[in-house]
Each structure stands twice: as structure tokens, then as C-alpha cells.
Amino acid sequence: MAWPGLRQVNTHIDLIDWRDGGRFIGAELATERIIAHLVAKRLGVIEQHEPTGILTHHKAHDGELSEFLPKLIAALSAHRKVEWVRPF
């Protein structure tokens, strides 16, 4: 349950591989996981109306993740079906 006044948004894709020293999983694998989650939503395999949550771990960024995120955000923002969830 969310704190009163805040939205609860679950995460579905973790961009950090904690078993490999806490490094970014890489652009290719991150993209594959995001697409797989969106396909599962479209097919009705998982909840279609829940936002897709991407866990970024802002304190664990390496150079590769710092380069990937702005590109991901730009690509998602350019898509007409993407809607960013506000925390309140």
C-alpha cells in the first residue's frame, strides 16, 4: 500500500546486476528486458494498466549506465504512447 498522497509504482526491470559487482546490465539486455515486459503487457500476460517500472539505482551508476539513461528517456519520451507517472 502506498503512503497517503503518493502513488505506488512497482519496478519490473532492474538495470543493475548485483551478482556481477553492482554493474549496469548493459544497453542490449536492458532494452531486451524493457521490450519483453511491454510485450507481456500487450499480450495480457501481466497487468496491462500498471506502469512499467525501471529501477535505476541512482547511486550505483557507472559510465555506461549514465550514457544509456538519457538515450532511453529521450526514446521513451518521443513515443506517443509513453506517459510518465508522477509520484503524487
C-alpha distances in whole Angstrom, upper triangle without the diagonal:
4,7,9,11,10,9,7,10,11,14,17,20,21,24,25,27,26,29,32,32,28,30,29,29,32,32,33,30,28,29,30,26,25,27,26,23,24,27,24,22,25,27,24,23,19,17,19,17,14,16,17,16,19,19,22,22,24,25,27,29,32,35,34,30,31,34,31,28,30,32,29,27,31,31,28,28,31,30,30,27,25,22,20,17,17,14,14
4,6,8,6,6,5,9,10,14,17,20,20,23,24,27,26,29,31,31,28,29,28,29,31,31,32,30,27,28,29,26,24,27,26,23,24,27,25,22,26,27,25,24,21,18,20,17,14,15,17,15,18,17,20,20,21,23,25,27,30,33,32,28,29,32,29,26,28,30,27,25,28,29,26,26,29,28,28,25,23,20,18,14,13,10,10
4,6,5,8,8,11,14,17,20,22,23,25,26,29,28,31,33,32,29,31,30,31,33,33,35,32,29,31,32,29,27,30,30,26,27,30,28,26,29,31,28,28,24,22,23,20,18,18,20,18,20,19,21,21,22,23,26,27,31,34,34,30,30,33,31,28,29,31,29,27,30,31,28,27,31,30,30,28,25,22,20,16,14,11,10
4,6,8,10,14,16,19,23,25,26,28,29,32,31,35,37,36,32,34,33,34,36,35,37,35,32,33,34,31,29,32,32,28,29,32,30,27,30,32,29,30,26,23,24,21,19,19,21,20,23,22,24,24,25,26,29,30,34,36,36,32,32,35,33,30,31,33,30,28,31,32,29,28,32,31,30,28,26,22,20,16,14,11,9
4,7,10,13,16,19,23,25,26,28,29,32,32,35,37,36,32,34,32,33,35,34,36,34,31,32,33,30,28,31,31,27,27,31,29,27,29,31,29,30,26,23,23,20,18,18,20,19,21,21,23,23,24,26,28,29,33,35,35,31,31,33,32,28,29,31,28,26,28,30,26,25,29,28,28,26,23,20,17,14,11,9,6
4,7,9,13,15,19,21,22,24,25,28,28,31,33,32,29,30,28,29,31,30,32,31,27,28,30,27,24,27,28,24,24,28,26,24,26,29,26,27,23,20,21,18,15,15,17,15,18,18,19,20,20,23,25,26,30,31,31,28,27,30,28,24,25,28,25,23,25,27,23,23,26,26,25,23,20,17,15,11,9,6,5
4,6,10,13,16,18,20,22,24,27,27,30,32,31,28,29,27,27,29,28,30,28,25,25,27,24,21,24,24,21,21,24,23,20,23,25,23,23,19,17,17,14,11,11,13,12,15,16,18,19,20,23,24,25,29,30,30,26,26,28,26,23,24,26,23,21,24,24,21,21,24,23,23,20,18,15,12,9,8,5,6
4,6,10,13,16,17,20,21,24,24,27,29,29,25,26,25,25,27,26,28,26,23,24,25,21,19,22,22,18,19,22,21,18,21,23,21,21,17,14,16,13,10,10,12,10,13,14,16,17,19,21,23,24,27,29,29,25,25,28,25,22,24,25,22,21,24,24,21,21,25,23,23,21,18,16,14,10,10,8,9
4,7,10,12,14,16,18,21,22,25,26,26,23,24,22,22,23,23,24,22,19,20,21,18,16,18,18,15,15,19,17,15,18,21,19,18,15,13,13,11,8,7,8,7,10,11,14,15,17,20,20,21,25,27,25,22,23,25,22,19,21,22,19,17,21,21,17,18,22,20,21,18,15,13,11,8,10,8,11
4,7,10,11,14,16,18,19,22,23,24,21,22,20,19,22,21,22,20,17,18,19,15,14,17,16,13,14,17,16,14,18,19,17,16,13,11,13,12,8,8,8,6,9,9,13,14,17,19,19,20,23,26,24,21,22,24,21,19,21,22,19,18,22,21,18,20,23,21,22,19,17,15,14,11,13,12,14
4,6,7,11,13,15,16,18,20,21,17,18,16,16,18,18,19,16,13,15,16,12,11,14,14,11,13,16,15,14,17,19,18,17,13,13,14,14,10,9,7,4,5,6,10,11,14,17,16,17,20,22,21,17,19,21,18,16,19,20,16,16,20,19,16,18,22,20,22,19,16,16,14,12,14,13,17
4,7,10,12,14,15,17,19,20,17,18,15,14,16,16,16,14,11,13,13,9,8,11,11,8,10,13,12,12,15,16,16,14,11,12,13,14,10,9,6,5,6,7,11,13,16,19,18,18,20,22,20,17,20,21,18,16,19,19,16,16,20,19,16,19,21,20,21,18,16,16,15,15,17,17,20
4,6,9,11,13,15,16,18,15,14,12,10,12,12,13,10,8,10,10,7,7,10,10,8,11,13,13,14,16,18,18,16,14,15,16,16,13,12,8,6,5,6,9,11,14,17,15,15,17,19,17,14,16,18,14,13,17,16,13,14,18,17,15,18,20,19,21,19,16,17,16,16,18,18,22
4,6,8,9,12,13,14,11,11,9,8,11,12,13,11,8,11,12,9,10,13,13,12,15,17,17,17,20,22,22,20,17,18,19,20,17,15,11,9,6,5,7,8,12,14,12,12,14,17,15,12,15,16,14,13,16,17,14,15,19,18,17,20,22,22,24,22,19,20,18,18,20,19,23
4,7,9,12,12,13,9,8,6,6,8,9,11,9,6,10,11,9,10,14,14,14,16,18,19,19,22,24,24,22,20,21,22,22,19,17,13,11,7,6,6,8,10,12,10,9,11,13,11,8,11,13,10,10,14,14,12,14,17,17,16,19,21,21,24,22,19,20,18,19,21,20,24
4,6,9,9,9,6,5,5,5,9,11,13,11,9,13,14,12,14,17,17,17,19,22,21,22,25,27,27,25,23,24,25,25,22,20,16,14,10,8,7,7,10,11,8,8,10,13,11,9,12,14,12,12,16,17,15,17,20,20,20,22,25,25,28,26,23,24,21,22,23,22,26
4,5,5,7,5,5,6,6,9,12,13,11,11,14,15,13,15,18,18,18,21,22,22,24,26,27,28,25,23,25,26,27,24,22,19,16,13,11,11,11,14,14,10,11,12,15,13,12,15,17,15,16,19,20,18,20,23,23,22,25,28,27,30,29,26,27,25,25,27,26,29
4,5,6,4,7,9,9,13,16,17,14,14,18,18,16,18,21,21,20,23,25,25,26,29,30,30,27,25,27,28,29,25,24,21,18,15,12,12,11,14,13,10,12,13,16,16,14,17,19,18,18,22,23,21,23,26,26,25,28,30,30,33,31,28,29,27,26,28,26,30
4,6,7,9,11,10,14,17,18,15,16,19,19,17,20,23,22,22,25,26,26,27,30,31,31,28,26,28,30,31,28,26,23,21,18,16,16,15,18,17,14,15,15,19,17,17,20,22,20,21,25,25,24,26,29,28,28,31,33,33,36,34,31,32,30,29,31,30,33
4,6,6,9,9,12,16,16,14,15,19,19,17,20,23,22,23,26,27,27,29,31,32,32,30,28,30,31,33,29,28,24,22,19,17,16,15,17,16,13,14,13,16,15,15,18,19,18,20,23,24,22,25,28,27,27,30,32,32,35,34,31,32,30,30,32,31,34
4,6,9,11,13,17,18,17,17,20,21,20,22,25,25,25,28,29,29,31,33,34,34,32,30,32,33,34,30,28,25,22,19,17,15,14,16,14,10,12,11,15,14,14,17,19,19,20,23,24,23,25,28,28,28,31,33,33,36,35,32,33,30,30,31,30,34
4,7,9,12,15,17,15,14,18,19,18,19,22,22,22,25,27,27,28,31,32,32,30,28,29,30,31,27,25,22,19,16,13,12,10,12,11,7,9,9,13,13,11,14,17,16,16,20,21,20,22,25,25,25,27,30,30,33,32,28,29,26,26,28,26,30
4,6,8,12,14,12,12,16,17,16,18,21,21,21,24,26,26,27,30,31,32,29,28,29,30,30,27,25,21,19,15,13,11,11,12,11,8,8,7,10,9,9,12,14,13,14,17,18,17,20,22,23,23,25,27,28,31,30,27,28,26,26,28,27,30
4,5,8,11,10,9,12,14,13,14,17,18,18,21,23,23,24,27,28,29,27,25,27,27,28,25,22,19,16,13,11,9,10,11,12,8,7,7,9,7,6,9,11,10,11,14,15,14,16,19,19,19,22,24,24,28,27,24,25,23,24,25,25,29
4,7,8,6,6,10,11,10,12,15,15,16,18,20,21,22,24,26,26,24,23,25,25,26,24,21,18,16,13,12,11,12,14,15,12,11,11,12,9,8,12,13,11,12,16,15,14,17,19,19,19,22,24,24,27,26,23,25,23,24,26,26,30
4,6,6,6,8,10,11,12,14,15,17,18,20,21,23,24,26,27,26,25,26,26,27,25,22,19,17,14,14,12,14,15,17,14,12,11,11,7,7,11,11,8,11,14,13,12,15,17,16,17,20,22,22,25,25,22,24,23,24,27,27,31
4,6,5,6,8,10,10,12,14,15,16,18,20,21,22,24,26,25,24,25,24,26,24,21,17,16,13,14,13,15,16,18,16,13,12,12,8,8,11,9,6,9,12,10,9,13,14,13,14,17,18,19,22,22,19,22,21,23,25,26,30
4,6,5,6,9,10,11,12,14,15,16,18,20,21,22,24,23,23,24,24,26,24,21,18,18,15,16,15,18,19,21,19,16,16,15,12,12,15,13,10,13,15,13,11,15,16,14,16,19,19,19,23,22,20,23,22,24,27,28,32
4,5,5,6,9,10,10,12,14,15,16,18,20,21,22,21,20,22,22,24,22,20,16,16,13,14,14,16,19,20,17,16,16,16,13,12,15,15,12,13,16,15,13,16,18,16,17,20,21,20,24,22,20,23,22,24,26,27,31
4,5,5,6,9,10,11,12,14,15,17,19,20,21,20,19,20,20,21,19,17,13,12,9,11,11,14,16,18,15,14,14,15,12,10,13,13,9,10,14,12,10,13,15,14,13,17,18,18,21,20,17,19,18,20,23,23,27
4,5,5,6,8,10,11,12,14,15,16,18,20,19,18,20,19,20,19,16,13,13,11,13,13,17,18,21,19,17,17,17,14,12,15,14,10,11,13,11,9,12,14,11,11,15,16,15,18,17,15,18,18,20,23,24,27
4,6,5,6,9,10,10,12,14,15,16,18,17,17,19,18,20,19,17,14,14,13,15,16,19,21,23,21,19,20,20,16,15,18,17,14,15,17,15,12,15,17,14,14,18,19,17,20,19,17,20,20,22,25,26,29
4,5,5,6,9,10,11,12,14,15,17,15,14,16,16,18,16,15,11,11,10,12,14,16,19,21,19,18,19,20,17,15,18,18,14,14,17,16,13,15,18,15,14,18,19,18,20,18,17,19,19,20,23,23,27
4,5,5,6,9,10,11,12,14,16,15,13,15,14,16,14,12,8,9,8,11,13,16,18,21,19,18,20,20,17,15,17,17,13,13,15,14,10,12,15,12,11,14,16,14,17,15,13,15,15,16,20,21,24
4,5,5,6,9,10,10,12,14,14,13,15,14,16,15,13,10,12,12,15,16,20,22,25,23,22,23,23,20,18,20,19,15,15,17,15,12,14,16,13,12,15,16,14,16,14,13,16,17,18,22,23,26
4,5,5,6,9,10,11,12,11,11,13,13,16,15,14,11,13,13,16,18,21,23,26,24,23,24,25,22,20,22,22,18,18,20,19,15,18,19,16,15,19,19,17,19,17,16,18,19,20,24,25,28
4,5,5,6,9,10,11,9,8,10,10,12,11,10,8,10,11,13,16,19,22,24,23,22,24,25,22,20,22,22,18,18,20,19,15,17,19,16,14,18,19,16,18,15,14,16,16,17,20,21,24
4,5,5,6,9,10,10,9,10,9,11,11,10,8,11,12,15,18,21,23,26,25,24,26,26,23,21,23,23,19,18,20,18,14,16,17,15,12,15,16,13,15,12,11,13,15,16,20,21,24
4,5,5,6,9,9,9,11,10,13,13,13,11,14,15,19,21,24,26,29,28,27,28,29,26,23,26,25,21,21,23,21,17,19,20,17,15,18,19,15,17,14,14,17,18,19,23,25,27
4,5,5,6,5,6,9,8,12,12,13,11,14,15,18,21,24,27,29,28,28,29,30,27,25,27,27,23,22,25,23,20,21,23,20,18,21,21,18,19,16,16,18,19,20,23,24,27
4,5,5,6,5,6,5,8,9,10,9,12,15,18,21,24,26,29,28,28,30,31,28,25,27,27,23,22,24,23,19,20,22,19,16,19,20,17,17,13,14,15,17,17,20,22,24
4,5,8,8,9,7,10,11,12,12,15,17,21,23,27,29,32,31,30,32,32,29,27,29,28,25,24,25,23,20,21,22,19,16,19,19,16,16,12,14,16,18,19,22,24,26
4,6,8,10,8,12,14,15,14,18,20,23,26,29,31,34,33,32,34,35,31,29,31,31,27,26,28,26,23,24,25,22,20,23,23,19,19,16,17,19,21,22,26,27,29
4,5,7,6,10,11,14,14,17,19,22,25,28,31,34,33,33,34,36,33,30,32,32,28,27,29,28,24,25,27,24,21,23,24,21,21,17,18,19,21,21,24,25,27
4,7,8,12,12,14,14,16,19,21,24,27,30,32,31,31,33,34,31,29,31,32,28,27,29,28,24,25,27,25,22,25,26,22,23,19,20,21,22,22,25,26,28
4,6,9,9,11,11,13,16,18,22,24,27,30,29,29,31,33,30,27,29,30,26,25,27,26,23,23,26,23,20,23,24,21,22,18,18,18,19,19,22,22,24
4,6,6,9,10,12,16,18,22,24,27,29,29,29,32,33,31,28,30,30,27,25,27,26,23,23,25,23,20,22,24,21,20,17,16,16,17,16,19,20,21
4,6,8,9,13,16,19,22,25,27,30,30,29,32,33,30,27,29,29,26,24,26,25,21,21,23,21,17,19,21,17,17,13,13,14,15,15,18,19,21
4,6,9,12,15,18,21,24,26,29,29,29,32,33,31,28,29,29,26,24,25,25,21,20,22,21,17,18,20,17,16,13,12,12,13,12,15,16,17
4,6,9,12,15,18,21,23,26,26,26,29,30,28,25,26,27,24,21,23,23,20,19,21,20,16,18,20,18,17,14,13,12,12,10,13,14,16
4,6,10,12,15,18,20,23,23,23,26,27,25,22,23,24,20,18,19,20,16,15,18,17,13,14,17,15,15,12,10,9,9,8,11,12,14
4,7,10,13,16,18,21,21,20,23,24,22,19,20,21,18,15,17,17,13,13,16,15,12,14,16,14,15,12,10,10,10,10,13,14,17
4,6,9,12,14,17,17,17,20,22,20,16,18,19,16,14,16,17,13,13,16,16,13,15,18,17,18,15,12,12,10,10,12,12,16
4,6,9,11,15,14,14,16,18,16,13,14,16,13,11,13,14,11,11,15,14,12,14,17,17,19,17,13,14,12,12,14,14,18
4,6,9,11,11,11,14,17,15,12,14,16,13,11,14,16,13,13,17,17,15,17,20,20,22,20,17,17,14,14,15,14,18
4,6,9,8,8,11,13,12,9,10,13,11,9,12,14,12,12,15,16,15,17,20,20,23,21,18,18,15,15,16,16,19
4,6,5,7,10,13,13,10,11,14,13,11,14,17,15,15,19,20,19,20,23,24,26,25,21,21,18,18,18,17,20
4,6,6,10,12,13,10,9,13,13,10,13,16,15,14,18,19,19,19,23,24,26,25,22,21,18,18,18,17,20
4,6,9,12,14,11,11,15,15,13,16,19,18,18,21,23,22,23,26,28,30,29,25,25,22,21,21,20,23
4,7,10,11,9,10,13,14,13,16,18,17,18,21,22,22,23,26,27,30,29,26,26,23,23,23,22,25
4,7,8,6,6,10,10,10,12,15,14,15,18,19,20,21,24,25,28,27,24,24,21,22,23,22,26
4,6,5,6,9,10,11,13,15,15,17,19,20,21,23,25,26,30,29,26,27,24,25,26,26,29
4,6,5,6,9,10,12,13,15,16,18,19,20,22,24,25,29,29,26,27,25,26,27,27,31
4,5,5,6,9,11,11,12,15,16,17,18,20,22,23,27,27,24,25,23,25,26,27,30
4,5,5,6,9,10,10,12,14,15,16,18,20,21,25,24,21,22,20,21,23,23,27
4,6,6,7,9,10,11,13,15,16,17,19,21,24,25,21,22,20,21,22,23,26
4,6,6,7,9,11,12,13,15,16,18,20,23,24,21,22,20,22,24,25,28
4,6,5,6,9,10,11,12,14,16,17,21,21,18,20,18,20,22,23,27
4,5,5,6,8,10,10,12,14,16,19,19,16,17,15,17,18,19,23
4,5,5,6,9,10,10,12,14,18,18,15,16,14,17,18,20,23
4,5,5,6,9,10,11,13,16,17,15,16,15,18,20,22,25
4,5,5,6,8,10,11,15,15,12,14,13,16,18,20,23
4,6,5,6,8,10,13,13,10,11,10,13,15,17,20
4,6,5,6,9,12,13,11,13,12,15,17,20,23
4,6,5,7,10,12,10,12,13,16,19,21,24
4,5,5,9,9,6,9,9,13,15,18,21
4,5,8,9,6,8,8,12,14,17,20
4,6,9,8,10,12,15,18,21,23
4,6,6,9,11,15,18,21,23
4,6,8,11,14,17,21,22
4,6,10,13,16,19,21
4,7,10,13,16,18
4,6,9,13,14
4,6,10,12
4,6,9
4,6
4
